[in-house]
């Protein structure tokens, strides 16, 4: 499990995997307007696809990745 916890976050990570390895990402993304959970179930897709759906640019997505790796 520690191997999973130490995994680097990329824009290709699935939302499901992201919330498992870094639960605090839920609050971070919610603050950005990206919902990670609906009715208690994880949203499917990648971090990139979820951010693009909300209109974020590639530069903003790269900043999310950087921030999430530093949480």
N, C-alpha and C positions, 0 to 999 in steps of 0.2 A: 504494500500500500504506500510506503514512503516513496517508492519509485514514481507512483502516480502523482503524489503530492508535489514532487519536485519537477514535474513536467513543465517545460516552457510553453507559454501560451502564444499561439499564433492566431491570425485572422481566420484560419481554416478550422480551428477547434470548434467542436459542436457545442451548442449552448448546454446540452445535457451534461457533457463531460466537464465543461467549465464550472458549472455550479457544484459538481461533485468534488473537483480538486480545489476549488477556491470559492466556498460558499459566500464569502463577502463580496464576490463579483455581482451578486444579485442586487445589492443595494447600490453599488457603483453604476450598473447599467440602468437600473430604475431611475436614478438621478439624471441620466442622460435621455430618458424617455423610451428606453428599450426594455420591454417586459421580458423577463426570463421565465416567468411562471404564469399560467392561466389556470384557474381552478385547482391549484396545487400540482399541476402536471407541468413538466418542463416543455418549453417550446422547442420544436425540432428545427434543425438547420444550423448553419455556422454563425459564428460571431459576425463575420463579414456580411452574410446575407441578412441577418437581423438588423444590422446597422444600416445597410443599403436600403432596406425597406422603409427606414425612418428618414432617409434622405441624407445620411452622413457621407462625406467625401472620403476618398482613399486616405488623405492626410489625416483626417479626424479618426478614421479607423486605426491607423498606425499609432496614433496617440493613445487610443483606448488600449491597444495591445501593450504598449509601453507601461501605461498606468497599471493595468491588471497584473503584469509581471512584477511590478514593484509593490503591490499590496501585500 
